Amino acid sequence: GTSRQIPQTIIIGVRKGGTRALLEMLDIHPNIVVAATEVHFFDWDENYVKGIDWYRSLMPFSYGNQITIEKTPGYFTSPQAPERIHDMNSSIKLLLILRDPTERVISDYTQVYYNRIESHKPVQLFEDIVIKNGALNTKYKAIQRSLYDVHMEKWLKHFSLDQIHIVDGNTLIKDPLPELQKVERFLNLPSRIMSSNFYFNQTKGFYCIRSDGRERCLHESKGRPHPLVNNTVLEQLYSYFREHNAKFYRMVNHSFDWH
């Protein structure tokens, strides 16, 4: 009685915002099934040309009462993704998880830093990438990805605000349950995720998941320690994002506790 369904909900981003944590935590819910990998259907042309049947073939089997969810963090910053998703399903519900934009930039750098070390490639200090000739390097991709207002504008051309639920990534890590209960309500699902589904792992420094008698934590690549960043550089980043954040708050009628 199961079949592969095109997702009724997509986690569209943001990269290093907590998309994997959100997906794993939602997977606790009996009415949710999740795609195992990031599909990159709507943001990579070479996948998009393979068509909707190819996309569906990558989805898990589900029952009629279950919602299929996929997550690809690259969708949020992709110029093509909003229109392509709208063409597939104009009434789809979207989940966007965001965190403090400066923290996101540092997290983005940290992931690349560790990837380069593991591949035996040379690495640069955070400050040497972020500052060029004494000024903020606003062309740095990680900074561009944190301009939430710029990207949100593209999504709001195709979707109404009530189709996009914003999850606070900073809160999700500290206290998952309230954020997940908001998602349950947004998706019109019965309340099934409980506080007993989470336990704090002292070693990792974040919450892990307990469901179906099993315990699991996010991959060791998650929650890596960030480098200590020069205070002057931090202030430059806070200052640069301040106006963009204010514009974003107005767009979504909601403020966040960001610098």
Secondary structure as UniProt FT lines:
FT   STRAND          3..4
FT   STRAND          9..13
FT   TURN            15..16
FT   HELIX           19..26
FT   TURN            27..28
FT   TURN            30..31
FT   STRAND          32..34
FT   TURN            41..43
FT   HELIX           45..48
FT   TURN            49..50
FT   HELIX           52..57
FT   STRAND          61..62
FT   TURN            64..65
FT   STRAND          67..71
FT   HELIX           73..75
FT   TURN            76..77
FT   HELIX           81..88
FT   TURN            90..91
FT   STRAND          93..98
FT   HELIX           101..118
FT   TURN            119..120
FT   HELIX           126..130
FT   STRAND          131..132
FT   TURN            133..134
FT   STRAND          135..136
FT   TURN            138..139
FT   HELIX           141..145
FT   HELIX           148..156
FT   TURN            157..158
FT   HELIX           161..163
FT   STRAND          164..168
FT   HELIX           169..174
FT   HELIX           176..186
FT   TURN            187..188
FT   HELIX           195..197
FT   STRAND          198..201
FT   TURN            202..205
FT   STRAND          206..211
FT   TURN            212..213
FT   STRAND          214..216
FT   TURN            220..223
FT   HELIX           231..252
//
